[in-house]
Amino acid sequence: MRNTLLLLPLIAAACAGGEGTNPAASIGCSGQVLLRNIGPMAVEQAFFSAAGPGNWGRDLLTPTDIPPGGDRTVMATPGRNAVRIVFANGRAAEMPAMDVCTSGTLTISPTELIASQ
């Protein structure tokens, strides 16, 4: 019984989440995403925003692009992100929410963005 009581503060500390704690990070999610371009046009920009659409931040592909048939690994904020992909012709495709911890691959086609394991 005494050993159990000694463990309670340790268990409570391990379970407590402070303000600003990202639950995805606590389960070992790195935020790594593989971008696969299966379309006929280069992808020039990729944005992942945990804050949602409109707060895109910096282009994760700078200084290079993803050629047709190519792929590239980028680092997003662990958890749910809005995604914006910009093609060489300036056209953009968006996905309102992708959980990069459960879907580590984003396949980019001319007509859709597909998140998968």
C-alpha positions in Angstrom: 0.0 0.0 0.0 2.8 2.4 0.9 4.5 1.8 -2.5 1.2 2.6 -4.3 0.9 5.9 -2.4 4.4 6.8 -3.4 3.6 6.3 -7.1 0.5 8.5 -7.1 2.4 11.8 -7.5 4.5 10.4 -10.3 1.4 9.1 -12.2 -0.4 12.4 -11.7 2.6 14.4 -13.0 2.9 12.1 -16.0 -0.8 12.5 -16.9 -1.0 16.3 -16.2 -0.9 18.5 -19.3 0.2 22.0 -18.9 -1.1 24.9 -21.0 0.4 24.8 -24.5 1.0 21.0 -24.3 0.5 19.3 -27.6 -1.1 15.9 -26.9 0.1 14.5 -30.3 3.7 15.3 -29.3 3.3 13.3 -26.1 2.5 10.1 -28.0 5.6 10.3 -30.1 4.4 12.1 -33.3 7.2 13.9 -35.1 5.0 15.7 -37.6 6.9 14.2 -40.5 4.8 14.0 -43.7 5.7 12.5 -47.1 4.4 14.5 -50.0 3.9 12.4 -53.2 3.3 14.3 -56.4 1.5 11.9 -58.8 0.4 14.7 -61.2 1.9 16.0 -64.4 2.8 19.4 -62.9 5.5 20.4 -60.3 4.4 21.4 -56.8 6.0 24.7 -56.0 4.8 25.4 -52.5 3.4 23.4 -49.5 1.9 24.9 -46.4 0.7 23.1 -43.2 -1.0 25.3 -40.6 -2.1 24.1 -37.1 -3.8 27.4 -36.8 -6.1 26.7 -39.7 -6.6 28.1 -43.2 -5.5 31.7 -43.7 -2.5 31.4 -41.3 -0.2 29.5 -43.7 3.2 30.6 -42.4 6.2 29.6 -44.4 6.5 27.5 -47.5 7.9 24.0 -46.4 9.3 23.3 -49.9 11.6 26.3 -50.1 14.0 26.4 -51.9 13.0 23.5 -54.2 9.8 22.0 -55.6 8.5 18.5 -56.1 8.6 17.5 -59.8 6.0 15.3 -61.4 6.4 11.7 -60.0 8.6 13.0 -57.2 8.3 13.1 -53.4 9.6 15.0 -50.5 9.5 14.7 -46.7 8.5 17.9 -44.8 8.0 18.6 -41.1 4.6 19.9 -40.0 3.3 20.7 -36.5 2.2 17.4 -34.9 -1.6 17.0 -34.8 -4.3 18.4 -37.1 -3.2 20.9 -39.8 -4.9 22.7 -42.7 -2.9 22.0 -45.9 -2.4 24.2 -48.9 -0.5 23.0 -52.0 0.4 25.4 -54.9 1.2 24.1 -58.3 3.7 25.6 -60.9 0.8 27.2 -62.8 -0.3 29.1 -59.6 -3.4 26.9 -59.0 -3.8 25.8 -55.4 -5.5 22.9 -53.6 -6.5 22.9 -50.0 -7.4 20.3 -47.4 -9.1 21.8 -44.3 -7.8 19.2 -41.8 -5.1 16.5 -41.9 -3.9 14.7 -38.8 -0.3 14.3 -39.6 0.1 11.8 -36.7 -2.4 9.3 -38.1 -1.8 10.1 -41.8 1.9 10.4 -42.6 1.5 10.6 -46.4 -0.2 13.2 -48.6 -0.7 12.2 -52.2 -1.1 15.1 -54.6 -3.0 14.6 -57.8 -4.3 17.2 -60.3 -7.8 16.9 -58.8 -7.4 16.0 -55.1 -5.2 15.7 -52.0 -5.3 12.3 -50.4 -4.1 11.7 -46.8 -3.1 8.1 -45.9 -0.9 6.1 -43.7 
